[in-house]
Amino acid sequence: MKETLNNIENIKKLIDKSEYVLIGGGAGLSASAGILYSGKRFEDNFKDFIEKYHFTDMYTSGFYDFETQEEKWAYWAKHMYINDIGMKATDLYKEILELVKNKKYFVITTNVDDQFYKAGFDKNRIFATQGSYAYIQCSYACHNKIYNATDMVKEMVENIRDCKIPSELVPKCPVCGENMEVNLRKDAYFVQDDNWYRQNERYGEFLDNTKDKKVLLLELGVGFNTPGIIRLPFEQMTYNNKEWNLVRINKDNTSTFFDIEDKIIKIKDDISAVFSQKIHN
């Protein structure tokens, strides 16, 4: 306990001393915020789908090969609604914003639930690399555009019967007529639209402009599903930049590949507990 408390005090000092904060948000962050893909939350919201398809959690359900588009979109509409479109900002994301709002910050995240946007982070300082539950795209990426699915999803959810939606609600690509997909990076057809490239460029500019500045990298709940996007780059940047320090909060694994032990604070704990009970006290 003493070591953990000392780490929290060190984090406070690093935030105060740092001119810039780079936040990396992974799946563990949203899970800590309460956006859980299994257990009671899943069972309460997907009872009919569990009985019909024997689903065990929302993550693996997303890979199910549905026989019809009507079945597929019944499941996905509910998934998109439960995890994004029908959700407000969680307390944890609002607490993170409160912590960094007076700093020059940037966010890179692999999460697709739009919680950083909902919590009030500057949309120009968020790079969501893997897409969003709130948007759909052509399944064959025939054109470089994504479409807001908010109203569509709400209508689908209201009309689910026997784990299906009416055929007239199945979305078709307005350009080629093929089926639509959720805008998630799951295959080679993921659409990176103009905004995606713009935010990628802004992320690069942030990194270029802060090379010689005091920067705190705040890595939250980033595991090994896609370590090449946040986890490993954060370590490498910490290693390469003299004035950069890394805080890694992860309840499962805080180990490092790079030799940065003198520049990292590792907290193996629940992120919500750290922010709500410790950093703000």
C-alpha positions, 0 to 999 in steps of 0.5 A, a space after each residue: 500500500 505504501 508503494 502505491 500511495 507513493 506512486 500516486 503522489 509521483 503521478 500528481 507531481 508529474 502532471 503538475 510538472 508536465 506541460 503536455 499530456 498524451 493519453 493512451 486509452 485501451 479496452 481496460 479503460 472502458 471496462 473499468 468505466 463499467 462498459 463490460 462485455 460479459 457478465 450481468 450487463 451482457 446477460 440482462 441486455 441480450 437474453 433473447 440472443 443468448 437463448 437463440 445463439 448460445 452467446 457467452 459475451 459481446 466480444 465473441 458474439 461479434 464474430 458470429 456468422 449470422 445467416 441473414 442480414 436481418 439477424 446480423 443487424 438485430 444483434 449489432 444494432 443492440 450492441 452499438 446502442 448498448 455500448 455507445 449510441 444509447 450511453 452517456 459519458 461515464 464518470 471515469 472518462 469525465 474524471 480523466 478530463 478533469 485531471 488534464 483539462 488545463 494541460 495541452 493534451 492529446 488522446 490516442 485510443 483503440 476504443 470504439 465507444 466514443 467515450 472520450 468525445 462524450 466526456 467533453 474532450 476536444 474532438 480535434 485532439 482525439 485520434 480513435 484509430 479503430 473506428 466507432 460504433 456510431 458509424 457504418 460504412 460500405 462492407 467493401 469500402 467502395 468509397 472513402 466515407 462513413 455514415 452516422 448510424 444513430 437514428 438508424 440504430 435506434 429504429 432497428 432496436 425499436 423493431 427487433 422481433 425474434 432477434 431480427 429486424 424488418 428487411 426494409 431496415 437493412 442498410 445498403 451502400 448508397 454507392 454500390 448497393 452492397 451490404 453495410 458494416 459497422 465502421 470497425 477495424 476488423 478486416 482490410 475493408 476498414 474505411 479510414 475517412 478524411 477525418 481519420 487521416 486528419 486526426 492521424 496527422 494531428 497526432 503526428 504534429 503533437 509528437 513532433 512539437 513535443 519532442 523536447 518538451 516535458 511530456 507525461 504519457 498516461 497509458 490506461 488499460 492498454 493490453 496486448 490485443 494491438 500493442 503496436 498502436 499505443 503500448 509499445 510506441 509509448 514505451 519507445 517514445 519514453 525511452 527516446 525522449 529525455 523529458 518524457 515519463 510514462 504512467 501505466 495503469 493496468 490491473 493485469 500486466 504492467 511489464 515493459 519491453 524497453 528499459 525505462 524503469 527510471 522513467 515509468 510509474 506502474 500501477 497494477 490496479 483498477 483504473 476507476 479506483 485510482 482516479 476516483 479515490 486516489 489521484 483526486 484526493 
